[in-house]
């Protein structure tokens, strides 16, 4: 008894694609922001309720919130 040939699940000429390519851009932004906060040292600090916050950390954190909102959108 012959078995029918198994069908190839991938159609001929189907292009490989990745969904969510924008997430690679957002991931690169996160890496760049973390590296920026370690390299950029402007020497400016702010006193926020008794805690000294460096400018580079404030910029990083605000930008990370922006990246998070962009990811959710």
KOLDREN-656688 format. One record per atom (N, C-alpha, C): residue number from 1; residue in three letters; atom name; z, y, x. Coordinates in steps of 0.02 Angstrom, whole numbers, always signed. Layout:
seq / type / atom / z / y / x
NUM / ALA / CA / Z / Y / X
...
***
This chain:
seq / type / atom / z / y / x
1 / UNK / N / +0 / -59 / +42
1 / UNK / CA / +0 / +0 / +0
1 / UNK / C / +0 / +62 / +45
2 / UNK / N / -44 / +109 / +30
2 / UNK / CA / -50 / +170 / +70
2 / UNK / C / -7 / +225 / +39
3 / UNK / N / +25 / +262 / +83
3 / UNK / CA / +64 / +320 / +60
3 / UNK / C / +20 / +382 / +65
4 / UNK / N / +29 / +428 / +19
4 / UNK / CA / -10 / +490 / +25
4 / UNK / C / +12 / +529 / +87
5 / UNK / N / -35 / +565 / +116
5 / UNK / CA / -19 / +604 / +176
5 / UNK / C / +30 / +659 / +159
6 / UNK / N / +77 / +670 / +203
6 / UNK / CA / +127 / +723 / +192
6 / UNK / C / +93 / +791 / +196
7 / UNK / N / +110 / +834 / +151
7 / UNK / CA / +81 / +901 / +151
7 / UNK / C / +116 / +945 / +202
8 / UNK / N / +76 / +985 / +236
8 / UNK / CA / +104 / +1033 / +285
8 / UNK / C / +136 / +1090 / +246
9 / UNK / N / +201 / +1102 / +256
9 / UNK / CA / +235 / +1154 / +217
9 / UNK / C / +214 / +1225 / +236
10 / UNK / N / +182 / +1233 / +294
10 / UNK / CA / +162 / +1300 / +315
10 / UNK / C / +88 / +1308 / +302
11 / UNK / N / +69 / +1359 / +264
11 / UNK / CA / -2 / +1369 / +251
11 / UNK / C / -39 / +1389 / +315
12 / UNK / N / -102 / +1372 / +317
12 / UNK / CA / -142 / +1389 / +376
12 / UNK / C / -149 / +1465 / +382
13 / UNK / N / -140 / +1489 / +442
13 / UNK / CA / -149 / +1560 / +454
13 / UNK / C / -90 / +1603 / +432
14 / UNK / N / -34 / +1573 / +415
14 / UNK / CA / +24 / +1612 / +393
14 / UNK / C / +55 / +1647 / +453
15 / UNK / N / +66 / +1711 / +446
15 / UNK / CA / +96 / +1749 / +500
15 / UNK / C / +172 / +1743 / +497
16 / UNK / N / +202 / +1739 / +555
16 / UNK / CA / +275 / +1738 / +560
16 / UNK / C / +300 / +1809 / +550
17 / UNK / N / +349 / +1817 / +507
17 / UNK / CA / +375 / +1884 / +496
17 / UNK / C / +451 / +1882 / +495
18 / UNK / N / +481 / +1939 / +509
18 / UNK / CA / +554 / +1945 / +510
18 / UNK / C / +572 / +1998 / +458
19 / UNK / N / +616 / +1979 / +412
19 / UNK / CA / +641 / +2027 / +363
19 / UNK / C / +698 / +2067 / +394
20 / UNK / N / +704 / +2130 / +376
20 / UNK / CA / +759 / +2171 / +399
20 / UNK / C / +751 / +2197 / +470
21 / UNK / N / +689 / +2213 / +488
21 / UNK / CA / +676 / +2238 / +556
21 / UNK / C / +714 / +2302 / +572
22 / UNK / N / +728 / +2341 / +520
22 / UNK / CA / +765 / +2404 / +531
22 / UNK / C / +834 / +2390 / +560
23 / UNK / N / +861 / +2331 / +548
23 / UNK / CA / +927 / +2315 / +575
23 / UNK / C / +927 / +2311 / +651
24 / UNK / N / +870 / +2295 / +681
24 / UNK / CA / +866 / +2296 / +754
24 / UNK / C / +872 / +2368 / +780
25 / UNK / N / +842 / +2415 / +744
25 / UNK / CA / +848 / +2485 / +763
25 / UNK / C / +921 / +2508 / +756
26 / UNK / N / +953 / +2489 / +701
26 / UNK / CA / +1022 / +2508 / +690
26 / UNK / C / +1068 / +2477 / +743
27 / UNK / N / +1055 / +2415 / +762
27 / UNK / CA / +1094 / +2382 / +814
27 / UNK / C / +1085 / +2418 / +881
28 / UNK / N / +1024 / +2438 / +896
28 / UNK / CA / +1011 / +2477 / +957
28 / UNK / C / +1048 / +2543 / +956
29 / UNK / N / +1052 / +2574 / +897
29 / UNK / CA / +1089 / +2637 / +890
29 / UNK / C / +1163 / +2627 / +903
30 / UNK / N / +1191 / +2573 / +878
30 / UNK / CA / +1262 / +2559 / +889
30 / UNK / C / +1275 / +2549 / +964
31 / UNK / N / +1232 / +2511 / +997
31 / UNK / CA / +1241 / +2499 / +1069
31 / UNK / C / +1234 / +2565 / +1107
32 / UNK / N / +1185 / +2606 / +1089
32 / UNK / CA / +1175 / +2670 / +1123
32 / UNK / C / +1235 / +2716 / +1113
33 / UNK / N / +1263 / +2717 / +1053
33 / UNK / CA / +1321 / +2760 / +1039
33 / UNK / C / +1383 / +2738 / +1079
34 / UNK / N / +1394 / +2674 / +1084
34 / UNK / CA / +1451 / +2649 / +1122
34 / UNK / C / +1442 / +2665 / +1196
35 / UNK / N / +1382 / +2655 / +1222
35 / UNK / CA / +1369 / +2672 / +1293
35 / UNK / C / +1375 / +2746 / +1305
36 / UNK / N / +1350 / +2787 / +1257
36 / UNK / CA / +1354 / +2860 / +1263
36 / UNK / C / +1427 / +2883 / +1268
37 / UNK / N / +1470 / +2853 / +1227
37 / UNK / CA / +1540 / +2875 / +1228
37 / UNK / C / +1575 / +2856 / +1292
38 / UNK / N / +1550 / +2806 / +1328
38 / UNK / CA / +1579 / +2788 / +1392
38 / UNK / C / +1552 / +2827 / +1451
39 / UNK / N / +1491 / +2853 / +1444
39 / UNK / CA / +1458 / +2888 / +1500
39 / UNK / C / +1466 / +2963 / +1494
40 / UNK / N / +1459 / +2990 / +1434
40 / UNK / CA / +1461 / +3063 / +1423
40 / UNK / C / +1534 / +3085 / +1420
41 / UNK / N / +1554 / +3128 / +1467
41 / UNK / CA / +1623 / +3153 / +1471
41 / UNK / C / +1622 / +3230 / +1473
42 / UNK / N / +1617 / +3263 / +1415
42 / UNK / CA / +1614 / +3336 / +1415
42 / UNK / C / +1681 / +3369 / +1429
43 / UNK / N / +1736 / +3333 / +1426
43 / UNK / CA / +1801 / +3361 / +1439
43 / UNK / C / +1829 / +3403 / +1383
44 / UNK / N / +1803 / +3396 / +1323
44 / UNK / CA / +1826 / +3433 / +1264
44 / UNK / C / +1866 / +3387 / +1221
45 / UNK / N / +1927 / +3408 / +1202
45 / UNK / CA / +1968 / +3367 / +1158
45 / UNK / C / +1992 / +3409 / +1099
46 / UNK / N / +2006 / +3375 / +1045
46 / UNK / CA / +2032 / +3408 / +985
46 / UNK / C / +2099 / +3377 / +968
47 / UNK / N / +2143 / +3417 / +940
47 / UNK / CA / +2208 / +3392 / +919
47 / UNK / C / +2204 / +3379 / +844
48 / UNK / N / +2205 / +3315 / +824
48 / UNK / CA / +2201 / +3296 / +754
48 / UNK / C / +2269 / +3266 / +735
49 / UNK / N / +2309 / +3304 / +699
49 / UNK / CA / +2375 / +3283 / +677
49 / UNK / C / +2417 / +3253 / +734
50 / UNK / N / +2416 / +3287 / +791
50 / UNK / CA / +2457 / +3265 / +848
50 / UNK / C / +2423 / +3214 / +893
51 / UNK / N / +2362 / +3195 / +878
51 / UNK / CA / +2326 / +3147 / +919
51 / UNK / C / +2267 / +3181 / +953
52 / UNK / N / +2261 / +3173 / +1019
52 / UNK / CA / +2205 / +3202 / +1055
52 / UNK / C / +2144 / +3158 / +1046
53 / UNK / N / +2090 / +3189 / +1021
53 / UNK / CA / +2028 / +3153 / +1010
53 / UNK / C / +1974 / +3185 / +1053
54 / UNK / N / +1943 / +3145 / +1097
54 / UNK / CA / +1891 / +3171 / +1141
54 / UNK / C / +1827 / +3181 / +1101
55 / UNK / N / +1788 / +3232 / +1121
55 / UNK / CA / +1726 / +3248 / +1085
55 / UNK / C / +1678 / +3189 / +1082
56 / UNK / N / +1670 / +3153 / +1138
56 / UNK / CA / +1623 / +3097 / +1139
56 / UNK / C / +1644 / +3042 / +1090
57 / UNK / N / +1709 / +3033 / +1081
57 / UNK / CA / +1732 / +2982 / +1033
57 / UNK / C / +1723 / +3005 / +961
58 / UNK / N / +1732 / +3069 / +949
58 / UNK / CA / +1722 / +3096 / +882
58 / UNK / C / +1648 / +3092 / +863
59 / UNK / N / +1604 / +3110 / +909
59 / UNK / CA / +1531 / +3106 / +896
59 / UNK / C / +1511 / +3033 / +884
60 / UNK / N / +1537 / +2987 / +925
60 / UNK / CA / +1522 / +2916 / +917
60 / UNK / C / +1544 / +2890 / +849
61 / UNK / N / +1605 / +2907 / +829
61 / UNK / CA / +1632 / +2881 / +766
61 / UNK / C / +1595 / +2908 / +705
62 / UNK / N / +1578 / +2972 / +707
62 / UNK / CA / +1541 / +3002 / +651
62 / UNK / C / +1471 / +2971 / +647
63 / UNK / N / +1439 / +2961 / +705
63 / UNK / CA / +1372 / +2931 / +706
63 / UNK / C / +1375 / +2858 / +683
64 / UNK / N / +1428 / +2821 / +701
64 / UNK / CA / +1434 / +2752 / +679
64 / UNK / C / +1443 / +2748 / +603
65 / UNK / N / +1478 / +2796 / +575
65 / UNK / CA / +1483 / +2798 / +501
65 / UNK / C / +1414 / +2810 / +472
66 / UNK / N / +1374 / +2854 / +503
66 / UNK / CA / +1306 / +2867 / +480
66 / UNK / C / +1262 / +2804 / +485
67 / UNK / N / +1269 / +2767 / +540
67 / UNK / CA / +1231 / +2704 / +547
67 / UNK / C / +1253 / +2654 / +493
68 / UNK / N / +1317 / +2652 / +479
68 / UNK / CA / +1342 / +2606 / +428
68 / UNK / C / +1313 / +2624 / +360
69 / UNK / N / +1312 / +2688 / +343
69 / UNK / CA / +1283 / +2710 / +279
69 / UNK / C / +1209 / +2696 / +276
70 / UNK / N / +1174 / +2705 / +332
70 / UNK / CA / +1102 / +2690 / +334
70 / UNK / C / +1090 / +2615 / +324
71 / UNK / N / +1134 / +2574 / +352
71 / UNK / CA / +1127 / +2502 / +344
71 / UNK / C / +1138 / +2481 / +271
72 / UNK / N / +1186 / +2513 / +239
72 / UNK / CA / +1200 / +2497 / +169
72 / UNK / C / +1143 / +2519 / +122
73 / UNK / N / +1110 / +2574 / +142
73 / UNK / CA / +1055 / +2599 / +102
73 / UNK / C / +996 / +2554 / +109
***
